[in-house]
Amino acid sequence: MAGARGTAGTGHYGNPVLIKSARKRTKNLGNGQPVVESSFWQSVGAWAVDFSLVAVLAAVASAAVAGSAMGTAGQTAAAAFTVWIAAPWLYGFCCPNGLSLGSLASGTVVVRFTTGGRLGWWRAGWVMFTRMVLFPVVIFVVVLAAAGGSSPSGGGPSIRYLTLDRRFPVPPPPVHPDVLRAAAEDAAARHSQLPGLYDRGGQHG
């Protein structure tokens, strides 16, 4: 499982802002083990990189057919569509450990929700296909439904995989109540030593 999550430095554990964010994103896998889920912008960044790669491949295939002597508009569109459908599968097959180019660029990794282990080549292909093809379609349908004043019905699909933050292979420990209490008391003491700039008596003009 450690191999599936990849490796990350420990320097992020010294960043208070990241630590606070990581604590909020900590959740349990199906086996109960705590992990740190990727942030919204990490997930968006990973998707954007992978989506761009597939889009470039589809555009190259379309341009190649369009530039041929026998290429027609229909063949050009068919080539782009075929690559758009097939490329995510092939791309995913090359990332059985859940580390695509998008994942590497955003510091994330996709793992099985049940155990946190590697996806395997078949599930990796399916995950990439859902993200590159089905996800945009679902978003389009949701937007159309919202524009029409309705909302999608039915329960959401069961979680089969999860995108983790590789910067935190181990979730940061929770803050002990005594530490929070000491910090609050220290802040109050410091505030009491400040001049009364915010009191009515300290205001001028």
Backbone bond lengths (Angstrom), bond angles and torsions (degrees), N, CA, C in turn:
res aa  C-N    CA-C-N  psi(-1)  N-CA   C-N-CA  omega(-1)  CA-C   N-CA-C  phi
1 M - - - 1.456 - - 1.513 111.15 -
2 A 1.329 116.50 -35.51 1.454 118.65 177.91 1.509 111.06 -62.83
3 G 1.336 116.35 -35.72 1.453 119.40 178.61 1.505 112.21 -67.09
4 A 1.319 116.88 -35.09 1.456 120.32 179.08 1.519 111.24 -67.01
5 R 1.315 116.94 -34.85 1.455 120.14 -179.00 1.520 111.67 -79.32
6 G 1.294 117.77 -17.58 1.450 120.09 -179.15 1.508 110.86 82.60
7 T 1.297 115.83 -167.11 1.453 121.08 -178.61 1.518 109.55 -122.21
8 A 1.276 116.31 152.49 1.460 121.57 179.12 1.512 108.32 -150.52
9 G 1.316 115.84 151.48 1.448 120.03 179.43 1.519 111.57 -73.20
10 T 1.337 115.65 166.48 1.458 120.71 -178.99 1.517 112.08 -95.83
11 G 1.338 118.03 -0.07 1.453 120.48 -177.60 1.514 113.22 -62.38
12 H 1.333 118.22 -28.15 1.463 121.32 -177.88 1.521 111.45 -68.62
13 Y 1.344 117.79 -20.75 1.456 120.03 -179.62 1.525 111.65 -72.21
14 G 1.328 117.00 -9.66 1.448 119.95 177.26 1.515 113.40 -98.12
15 N 1.338 116.92 2.45 1.469 121.39 -179.71 1.530 108.81 -96.01
16 P 1.335 118.68 109.33 1.471 120.08 -176.07 1.532 113.46 -59.75
17 V 1.333 116.97 -36.63 1.464 119.77 -179.21 1.532 110.66 -65.62
18 L 1.337 116.50 -46.41 1.461 120.15 179.00 1.521 111.03 -66.26
19 I 1.325 116.12 -37.63 1.462 119.51 178.67 1.529 110.70 -60.43
20 K 1.326 116.23 -45.02 1.467 120.42 179.36 1.519 110.98 -62.52
21 S 1.339 116.61 -42.91 1.460 120.63 178.98 1.523 111.17 -65.18
22 A 1.333 116.28 -41.21 1.470 120.06 -178.96 1.518 111.29 -64.36
23 R 1.316 117.19 -37.67 1.467 119.66 178.70 1.524 110.91 -62.92
24 K 1.340 116.46 -38.31 1.465 120.01 179.58 1.525 111.20 -68.46
25 R 1.337 116.81 -28.58 1.462 120.54 -176.66 1.530 113.14 -95.94
26 T 1.321 117.09 6.47 1.462 120.42 179.21 1.524 110.09 -75.19
27 K 1.311 116.21 129.92 1.458 121.75 177.43 1.518 108.87 -144.01
28 N 1.313 116.89 169.94 1.460 121.28 -177.46 1.514 111.47 -101.32
29 L 1.332 115.29 142.04 1.454 120.98 172.77 1.522 109.67 -73.68
30 G 1.316 115.02 178.50 1.453 118.93 178.54 1.512 113.49 -61.52
31 N 1.338 117.12 -27.74 1.459 121.06 179.08 1.526 112.59 -90.32
32 G 1.336 116.74 5.02 1.452 120.72 176.58 1.510 115.53 92.35
33 Q 1.319 118.18 -4.59 1.461 120.16 -178.40 1.522 110.87 -76.83
34 P 1.332 117.94 131.56 1.466 120.45 179.88 1.527 111.97 -75.61
35 V 1.327 116.06 139.61 1.459 122.88 178.06 1.522 107.96 -141.37
36 V 1.336 116.05 166.98 1.461 121.46 177.61 1.519 108.87 -106.87
37 E 1.323 116.61 115.24 1.458 121.43 179.08 1.526 109.72 -74.25
38 S 1.316 115.91 150.79 1.465 120.19 179.75 1.519 110.23 -64.99
39 S 1.322 115.47 154.40 1.457 120.19 177.27 1.525 109.58 -76.64
40 F 1.322 115.69 167.48 1.461 120.55 179.84 1.524 111.09 -58.72
41 W 1.331 116.69 -45.80 1.458 120.01 -176.17 1.522 111.67 -72.40
42 Q 1.308 117.89 -29.64 1.466 119.65 173.58 1.524 110.02 -63.90
43 S 1.324 116.49 -45.19 1.467 120.52 -179.85 1.523 110.97 -64.35
44 V 1.327 116.65 -41.92 1.460 120.46 178.63 1.524 110.25 -63.61
45 G 1.326 117.24 -42.02 1.456 120.69 179.77 1.524 112.35 -63.66
46 A 1.333 116.35 -43.38 1.469 119.73 178.69 1.521 110.67 -62.85
47 W 1.333 116.45 -44.14 1.468 120.07 179.48 1.524 110.74 -63.21
48 A 1.322 117.32 -41.88 1.470 120.86 -176.94 1.528 110.98 -63.14
49 V 1.332 117.37 -41.32 1.465 120.35 179.87 1.527 110.57 -65.26
50 D 1.333 116.73 -48.07 1.468 120.01 -179.35 1.520 111.41 -66.56
51 F 1.325 116.67 -39.72 1.458 120.63 179.32 1.527 110.28 -63.31
52 S 1.317 116.49 -40.83 1.467 120.39 179.67 1.519 110.98 -63.40
53 L 1.320 116.41 -39.31 1.466 120.04 179.15 1.523 111.40 -62.33
54 V 1.333 116.15 -46.85 1.465 120.13 179.35 1.525 110.17 -64.95
55 A 1.318 117.47 -39.64 1.464 120.91 179.53 1.523 111.38 -63.32
56 V 1.338 116.61 -39.45 1.466 120.05 178.32 1.523 110.59 -65.27
57 L 1.324 117.55 -41.91 1.465 120.41 178.75 1.524 110.97 -62.33
58 A 1.335 116.69 -42.15 1.466 120.28 178.80 1.529 110.61 -65.49
59 A 1.316 116.63 -38.82 1.465 120.39 179.48 1.523 111.19 -67.17
60 V 1.340 117.33 -39.04 1.462 120.91 178.76 1.523 110.62 -64.95
61 A 1.334 116.30 -43.37 1.458 119.81 178.52 1.522 111.04 -63.23
62 S 1.315 116.49 -41.81 1.461 120.59 178.83 1.521 110.96 -63.97
63 A 1.320 116.96 -42.61 1.453 120.42 -179.59 1.525 111.80 -66.73
64 A 1.338 116.06 -36.33 1.461 120.08 179.84 1.526 110.95 -64.66
65 V 1.337 116.32 -42.58 1.464 119.72 179.23 1.521 110.37 -70.38
66 A 1.326 116.32 -40.96 1.462 119.56 -179.36 1.522 111.67 -64.63
67 G 1.328 116.75 -30.60 1.459 119.97 -178.68 1.507 114.24 -82.79
68 S 1.341 116.85 -9.66 1.458 119.25 178.92 1.527 110.62 -76.68
69 A 1.306 115.70 158.55 1.472 120.50 -176.70 1.517 111.96 -66.58
70 M 1.323 117.20 -32.77 1.466 121.30 -176.03 1.524 112.45 -98.15
71 G 1.341 118.10 1.91 1.455 120.46 -176.25 1.521 112.65 -70.24
72 T 1.315 115.66 134.78 1.463 121.77 175.93 1.521 109.19 -114.93
73 A 1.322 115.28 171.06 1.465 119.46 179.32 1.523 110.95 -61.38
74 G 1.329 115.90 -39.44 1.459 119.69 179.38 1.516 112.10 -66.38
75 Q 1.325 117.25 -41.12 1.453 120.68 178.51 1.525 111.43 -66.83
76 T 1.323 115.77 -36.44 1.460 119.83 178.00 1.519 111.17 -63.27
77 A 1.324 116.24 -45.58 1.460 120.63 178.64 1.526 111.09 -65.86
78 A 1.336 116.55 -39.27 1.466 120.78 179.70 1.527 110.94 -64.58
79 A 1.330 116.77 -38.91 1.461 120.35 179.18 1.518 110.76 -64.78
80 A 1.326 116.46 -44.80 1.462 120.21 179.17 1.526 111.13 -63.00
81 F 1.328 116.52 -41.97 1.467 120.54 -179.70 1.527 111.18 -65.87
82 T 1.332 116.24 -42.28 1.464 119.93 -179.49 1.521 111.67 -62.24
83 V 1.332 115.49 -45.10 1.464 119.16 178.68 1.519 110.41 -65.59
84 W 1.321 116.91 -38.98 1.456 120.95 -179.94 1.530 111.79 -60.50
85 I 1.335 116.36 -34.39 1.461 120.86 -179.94 1.527 111.32 -82.54
86 A 1.331 117.44 -41.67 1.459 121.14 -173.32 1.525 113.29 -82.63
87 A 1.337 116.70 -36.38 1.467 119.53 -174.21 1.528 113.38 -59.23
88 P 1.347 120.24 -42.70 1.467 118.59 178.68 1.521 113.35 -59.73
89 W 1.334 117.92 -38.06 1.459 120.46 177.60 1.524 110.67 -62.80
90 L 1.329 116.18 -50.45 1.457 120.06 -178.72 1.527 111.22 -63.70
91 Y 1.313 115.78 -40.06 1.465 120.81 178.00 1.523 110.33 -62.66
92 G 1.336 116.09 -45.22 1.458 120.15 179.48 1.524 112.73 -64.46
93 F 1.342 116.72 -37.00 1.463 119.86 178.26 1.528 111.54 -59.23
94 C 1.326 116.31 -26.75 1.467 120.87 -179.95 1.526 112.22 -83.38
95 C 1.330 117.00 -2.99 1.473 120.52 -177.48 1.530 110.93 -126.00
96 P 1.337 118.51 55.49 1.464 119.31 -177.52 1.522 113.86 -66.60
97 N 1.333 116.63 -17.73 1.464 119.91 178.74 1.523 112.69 -90.56
98 G 1.354 117.13 6.14 1.458 120.67 177.12 1.510 114.91 80.68
99 L 1.334 116.55 12.04 1.463 120.69 -178.56 1.521 109.45 -113.34
100 S 1.326 116.84 94.31 1.460 122.46 174.05 1.519 108.62 -90.39
101 L 1.328 116.74 178.70 1.461 119.75 175.97 1.526 110.94 -61.37
102 G 1.325 115.44 -38.38 1.459 119.37 177.28 1.516 112.17 -64.28
103 S 1.331 116.48 -39.71 1.460 120.45 178.33 1.522 111.21 -65.27
104 L 1.323 115.81 -42.81 1.461 119.64 179.38 1.527 111.23 -64.08
105 A 1.327 116.31 -38.56 1.467 120.10 -178.79 1.520 112.16 -71.20
106 S 1.332 117.41 -30.56 1.466 120.58 -175.42 1.519 113.58 -101.54
107 G 1.329 117.44 -2.93 1.454 119.78 -179.70 1.509 113.62 72.87
108 T 1.340 117.04 36.33 1.458 121.56 -179.64 1.521 110.48 -124.02
109 V 1.313 115.94 172.44 1.459 122.33 175.07 1.525 107.95 -153.38
110 V 1.324 116.87 142.19 1.462 121.94 179.09 1.520 108.60 -99.05
111 V 1.325 117.16 128.20 1.461 122.10 -177.66 1.530 109.44 -130.75
112 R 1.315 115.15 167.84 1.463 120.53 173.95 1.526 109.21 -70.26
113 F 1.323 115.93 136.76 1.461 119.57 -179.44 1.523 111.73 -68.93
114 T 1.306 117.03 -31.44 1.461 119.87 -174.41 1.526 112.51 -69.09
115 T 1.338 116.45 -42.67 1.466 120.09 -173.73 1.517 114.33 -126.01
116 G 1.330 118.07 -14.13 1.455 120.29 -174.89 1.516 113.02 81.25
117 G 1.333 117.30 9.79 1.453 121.53 -178.60 1.519 112.92 -84.60
118 R 1.314 115.98 177.33 1.455 121.81 -179.46 1.522 111.12 -65.51
119 L 1.318 116.20 153.68 1.457 121.27 -175.85 1.520 112.97 -72.41
120 G 1.324 116.78 -39.76 1.460 119.81 -169.55 1.521 109.11 90.51
121 W 1.331 116.97 157.51 1.458 119.42 -170.89 1.520 112.96 -66.07
122 W 1.355 118.32 -39.39 1.464 119.35 -176.47 1.532 111.21 -69.27
123 R 1.329 117.40 -48.21 1.458 119.75 179.99 1.530 111.08 -66.75
124 A 1.332 117.07 -33.06 1.470 119.73 177.50 1.529 110.36 -63.47
125 G 1.331 116.60 -39.52 1.461 119.93 176.28 1.513 111.94 -63.65
126 W 1.327 116.16 -41.81 1.463 120.01 -179.87 1.525 110.88 -66.65
127 V 1.334 116.89 -42.47 1.468 120.72 178.84 1.524 110.47 -60.16
128 M 1.331 116.51 -44.13 1.465 119.22 -179.45 1.529 110.46 -66.22
129 F 1.324 117.35 -38.05 1.463 120.69 178.71 1.527 110.72 -64.22
130 T 1.327 117.29 -43.17 1.465 119.86 -179.99 1.521 110.94 -64.37
131 R 1.316 116.98 -37.45 1.469 119.85 -178.01 1.524 112.06 -74.06
132 M 1.323 116.69 -39.16 1.463 119.73 -174.28 1.522 113.07 -87.16
133 V 1.319 118.32 -27.51 1.464 121.63 -174.82 1.530 111.83 -114.84
134 L 1.339 116.49 -56.83 1.458 119.36 -174.46 1.523 112.59 -71.92
135 F 1.330 117.47 -38.70 1.461 120.04 -178.06 1.527 112.16 -59.83
136 P 1.352 119.44 -48.33 1.474 118.28 177.44 1.527 112.74 -60.26
137 V 1.344 116.34 -35.45 1.465 119.45 178.84 1.525 110.66 -65.66
138 V 1.344 116.05 -43.29 1.469 120.31 179.77 1.525 110.29 -62.58
139 I 1.337 116.62 -43.09 1.466 119.87 178.83 1.524 110.50 -61.33
140 F 1.327 115.96 -41.36 1.462 120.49 179.20 1.527 110.55 -62.46
141 V 1.336 117.34 -42.84 1.462 121.23 179.53 1.523 110.67 -65.28
142 V 1.333 116.70 -41.44 1.468 120.20 179.88 1.528 110.47 -63.73
143 V 1.333 116.69 -40.97 1.460 120.25 179.23 1.522 110.39 -63.93
144 L 1.341 116.66 -43.13 1.460 119.97 178.52 1.523 111.37 -64.10
145 A 1.354 115.83 -39.87 1.462 119.05 179.21 1.520 110.86 -65.28
146 A 1.334 116.12 -40.84 1.469 119.73 179.01 1.524 110.90 -65.50
147 A 1.341 115.98 -38.95 1.461 119.83 179.02 1.519 111.03 -65.98
148 G 1.345 116.15 -29.86 1.457 119.87 179.84 1.512 113.68 -88.09
149 G 1.336 117.03 2.14 1.461 120.18 177.33 1.509 113.93 83.70
150 S 1.345 118.22 14.06 1.463 120.92 179.28 1.512 108.42 -120.87
151 S 1.317 115.42 176.39 1.454 120.86 178.73 1.507 109.33 -137.86
152 P 1.339 119.13 149.84 1.459 121.05 179.13 1.517 110.54 -61.12
153 S 1.324 116.20 142.91 1.455 121.46 -179.41 1.517 109.67 -106.22
154 G 1.330 115.09 165.72 1.456 119.75 178.08 1.514 110.97 95.59
155 G 1.332 115.55 155.92 1.449 120.63 178.77 1.505 111.49 -76.65
156 G 1.335 115.81 157.73 1.450 121.15 179.18 1.513 111.06 -72.42
157 P 1.340 117.26 160.55 1.453 120.28 -179.96 1.518 110.60 -70.71
158 S 1.333 115.82 153.34 1.453 120.05 177.59 1.523 109.85 -67.16
159 I 1.328 115.64 146.97 1.452 120.62 -177.91 1.525 109.35 -75.65
160 R 1.319 116.34 122.73 1.459 121.09 179.26 1.519 111.97 -113.55
161 Y 1.313 116.76 -22.38 1.456 119.84 178.13 1.521 109.15 -145.51
162 L 1.324 115.61 163.73 1.449 120.95 -174.80 1.523 108.80 -144.39
163 T 1.325 116.11 142.02 1.460 121.30 177.43 1.523 108.76 -97.71
164 L 1.323 115.89 121.53 1.462 121.73 -175.85 1.522 111.37 -105.69
165 D 1.317 114.99 157.81 1.462 123.33 175.86 1.529 107.96 -87.80
166 R 1.337 117.44 112.10 1.459 121.38 -177.22 1.524 112.42 -71.00
167 R 1.312 117.69 -13.46 1.456 120.04 177.58 1.522 111.68 -69.84
168 F 1.347 116.30 -20.27 1.454 120.93 -178.26 1.528 109.51 -129.45
169 P 1.349 117.06 77.05 1.468 118.90 177.30 1.522 112.15 -61.78
170 V 1.330 116.37 -24.76 1.467 122.31 174.64 1.521 107.91 -124.56
171 P 1.341 118.46 126.57 1.467 120.03 -178.76 1.522 111.16 -58.83
172 P 1.324 117.63 140.74 1.478 119.66 176.00 1.518 109.63 -64.69
173 P 1.327 117.43 142.45 1.477 119.72 -178.21 1.513 110.83 -65.93
174 P 1.316 117.30 150.91 1.468 120.13 178.70 1.525 110.57 -67.11
175 V 1.315 115.46 155.00 1.456 120.96 178.92 1.523 109.34 -75.87
176 H 1.328 116.81 128.61 1.462 120.59 179.76 1.529 109.48 -69.46
177 P 1.325 118.00 141.84 1.477 120.12 179.83 1.522 113.21 -55.00
178 D 1.339 117.29 -35.13 1.466 119.92 179.87 1.531 110.99 -64.33
179 V 1.351 115.91 -35.69 1.458 119.64 178.57 1.519 110.29 -66.59
180 L 1.329 116.86 -43.36 1.463 120.54 177.79 1.518 111.32 -63.05
181 R 1.337 116.51 -40.79 1.463 120.30 -179.34 1.532 110.72 -65.59
182 A 1.342 115.48 -40.71 1.460 118.97 179.52 1.526 110.94 -66.32
183 A 1.343 116.51 -38.50 1.464 120.03 178.85 1.527 110.83 -65.58
184 A 1.337 116.75 -40.26 1.464 120.58 179.10 1.523 110.98 -65.42
185 E 1.340 116.18 -41.68 1.463 119.47 179.01 1.528 110.84 -65.71
186 D 1.330 116.85 -39.40 1.457 120.40 178.84 1.534 110.65 -64.73
187 A 1.342 116.42 -42.00 1.464 119.82 178.42 1.532 110.90 -63.83
188 A 1.338 116.48 -39.86 1.461 119.72 179.26 1.525 110.71 -65.50
189 A 1.336 116.44 -39.29 1.458 119.98 179.35 1.521 111.35 -65.35
190 R 1.325 115.76 -41.74 1.460 119.33 178.37 1.529 111.16 -64.63
191 H 1.342 115.80 -39.39 1.459 119.88 -179.49 1.521 111.35 -65.44
192 S 1.322 116.78 -35.92 1.465 120.25 -179.19 1.520 112.17 -68.53
193 Q 1.323 116.85 -21.98 1.454 121.01 -179.86 1.528 112.92 -86.94
194 L 1.320 116.93 -9.42 1.454 120.29 179.89 1.520 110.28 -75.27
195 P 1.333 117.26 151.89 1.484 119.10 175.25 1.514 110.16 -66.66
196 G 1.318 115.96 155.41 1.468 120.59 -175.12 1.513 112.93 -74.64
197 L 1.310 116.18 58.96 1.461 119.43 -178.49 1.521 112.64 -72.16
198 Y 1.342 115.58 -24.02 1.453 118.66 -175.01 1.524 111.91 -104.38
199 D 1.315 115.72 2.57 1.466 118.74 176.70 1.533 109.03 -85.10
200 R 1.301 114.25 159.83 1.459 118.63 179.76 1.541 111.04 -61.66
201 G 1.344 114.08 -35.76 1.438 117.13 -179.35 1.506 113.46 -70.87
202 G 1.357 116.69 -20.48 1.441 119.97 -178.51 1.506 113.28 -93.42
203 Q 1.332 116.37 -1.14 1.457 119.64 -179.34 1.524 109.76 -87.33
204 H 1.310 116.45 142.50 1.452 121.20 -179.11 1.511 109.03 -123.14
205 G 1.299 115.97 153.27 1.457 122.03 178.96 1.470 111.05 76.97
